[in-house]
């Protein structure tokens, strides 16, 4: 088992903004496991606060940071999701930390922010879109990306990032943090990082979103 690095990761060099990994997933199987979760599992923020409170969440490993110092281990929900468990524990070649499912409904947004806690500076955040909409944008370092269903992305959450949802379908991502390993870093370095899309009014939209978020605090 890898230990947490003693120095913060240089995610600007390793990831850039967002990098798509060259991994192939069984998307229908993953979607089926999420669809079969009881409806009552949803409907809460899972303990997440701040900008993340716009999304519903189900923690599969560990607990929300706002819950304090808690064990980071598999939760009972993950036992009923063997494909997602295999993705977390086997497909990604690194020790997993916190993992959750996050669902963002149409029209909702995640305001621009940086994950600043020490935990985030020593882990690599991976996003796997399970269900999404072509109109959803992940924004990082001022660049916008379409993360498509079944893809695997590394996100530089140590830089400013946000989510814009102009679509009509809920966007559900598996979001996991991993301790760095040479194998995972090699996957990221071999990935595609020039997949951003042109959004002419992106800077204006982000500024407005940041202002609304500041006013709400």
Secondary structure as the mmCIF struct_conf table of DSSP 4:
data_model
#
loop_
_struct_conf.conf_type_id
_struct_conf.id
_struct_conf.beg_label_comp_id
_struct_conf.beg_label_asym_id
_struct_conf.beg_label_seq_id
_struct_conf.end_label_comp_id
_struct_conf.end_label_asym_id
_struct_conf.end_label_seq_id
HELX_LH_PP_P HELX_LH_PP_P1 UNK A 2 UNK A 5
BEND BEND1 UNK A 6 UNK A 7
HELX_RH_AL_P HELX_RH_AL_P1 UNK A 11 UNK A 14
TURN_TY1_P TURN_TY1_P1 UNK A 15 UNK A 15
BEND BEND2 UNK A 16 UNK A 17
STRN STRN1 UNK A 18 UNK A 21
HELX_RH_AL_P HELX_RH_AL_P2 UNK A 27 UNK A 35
TURN_TY1_P TURN_TY1_P2 UNK A 36 UNK A 36
BEND BEND3 UNK A 37 UNK A 37
HELX_RH_3T_P HELX_RH_3T_P1 UNK A 39 UNK A 41
BEND BEND4 UNK A 43 UNK A 44
TURN_TY1_P TURN_TY1_P3 UNK A 46 UNK A 47
HELX_RH_3T_P HELX_RH_3T_P2 UNK A 50 UNK A 54
BEND BEND5 UNK A 55 UNK A 55
STRN STRN2 UNK A 56 UNK A 61
BEND BEND6 UNK A 62 UNK A 62
HELX_RH_3T_P HELX_RH_3T_P3 UNK A 65 UNK A 67
BEND BEND7 UNK A 69 UNK A 69
BEND BEND8 UNK A 73 UNK A 73
STRN STRN3 UNK A 74 UNK A 74
HELX_RH_AL_P HELX_RH_AL_P3 UNK A 76 UNK A 79
TURN_TY1_P TURN_TY1_P4 UNK A 80 UNK A 80
HELX_RH_AL_P HELX_RH_AL_P4 UNK A 82 UNK A 86
HELX_RH_PI_P HELX_RH_PI_P1 UNK A 87 UNK A 91
BEND BEND9 UNK A 92 UNK A 94
STRN STRN4 UNK A 96 UNK A 104
TURN_TY1_P TURN_TY1_P5 UNK A 106 UNK A 107
STRN STRN5 UNK A 109 UNK A 113
BEND BEND10 UNK A 117 UNK A 117
HELX_RH_AL_P HELX_RH_AL_P5 UNK A 118 UNK A 121
TURN_TY1_P TURN_TY1_P6 UNK A 122 UNK A 122
STRN STRN6 UNK A 123 UNK A 131
TURN_TY1_P TURN_TY1_P7 UNK A 134 UNK A 135
STRN STRN7 UNK A 136 UNK A 140
TURN_TY1_P TURN_TY1_P8 UNK A 141 UNK A 142
STRN STRN8 UNK A 143 UNK A 145
TURN_TY1_P TURN_TY1_P9 UNK A 149 UNK A 150
STRN STRN9 UNK A 152 UNK A 155
TURN_TY1_P TURN_TY1_P10 UNK A 157 UNK A 158
BEND BEND11 UNK A 159 UNK A 159
STRN STRN10 UNK A 161 UNK A 165
BEND BEND12 UNK A 167 UNK A 169
STRN STRN11 UNK A 171 UNK A 179
HELX_RH_AL_P HELX_RH_AL_P6 UNK A 182 UNK A 189
TURN_TY1_P TURN_TY1_P11 UNK A 190 UNK A 190
BEND BEND13 UNK A 191 UNK A 191
STRN STRN12 UNK A 192 UNK A 192
STRN STRN13 UNK A 197 UNK A 197
TURN_TY1_P TURN_TY1_P12 UNK A 200 UNK A 201
HELX_RH_AL_P HELX_RH_AL_P7 UNK A 202 UNK A 216
#
